[in-house]
């Protein structure tokens, strides 16, 4: 499994934990330039994947809270 695949397979919570770990490693100042760059690239992928998941969740919440002109909930199927 490569880094790009692992970013999409991690849960949101796992992604944020990994991002925190990456930040700590980068802030340590003890990494080589190459390792720092690799971790930064992984972090960007994780952040983008996590943001996409947040966007999908926000859209779902908006759909669940939607009401029509008569004040009735608007129900429609949701595809992830």
N, C-alpha and C positions, 0 to 999 in steps of 0.2 A: 504494500500500500504506500503510495507516494504522499507527499505533504498536501497536495491539492485535494486528493481523495480524502485524506484524513480530516481536513478542514470541513468538508461537507458531511462527513459521517458523525462528527462529534455533536453532542447535544449543545444547546445554547449555554447551559451551565458549565459543561466541560470546556467549551470554547473560551468562556470568560476566565475560567481557572487557568487554562493554558496561556491566555494572553497576559494574565497577571504574572505568571512564571517567566514569560518572555521579557516583560518589562523589568522584572527584578534582575534577570541575567544581564540585560543591556545596561541597566543602571550600575551594575557592579564595576564596570570599566575594566574587567579582567579578560575580556574576549578579544580574539583577533578580529581584524577588520572583516575577513571573510566570514567568520562565524557570526559576527554582529549583523552583517548584511543578510545572511541566510535566515537568521531569527527574525529580522525586520520584515523580510518578505513573507515568512510564515505568519507573522502577526497581522500583516495587511490582509492576507487571505482570510484569516480567522475573523478579523473585524468586519470584513465585507460580508462573510457568510452570516455572522451574528446579526448584522444590520438587516440583511434580507429576512432573516427569521423574525426579527422585531417588526419589520414592515408588514409581513404576512399576519402576524398576531394582531397588530393594530387594525388592519383591515377587517379581520374576523370580528373583533370587538365592535367596530363600527357597524358591521352588518348585523350583529346580534342586538345592538341597541337601536337600530333604525325603526322608525315608526312612519306610518302613512298619514295622509291628510286627516283621517278620522281618529288618529291616535292609537291605531292598532299596530302591533309589531309586524314588521315585514319579514316573512320567513322565506328563505330560499336555500337551496342546497349549497354546500361549501366544498370546493375542491381544493385540496392542498397541492 
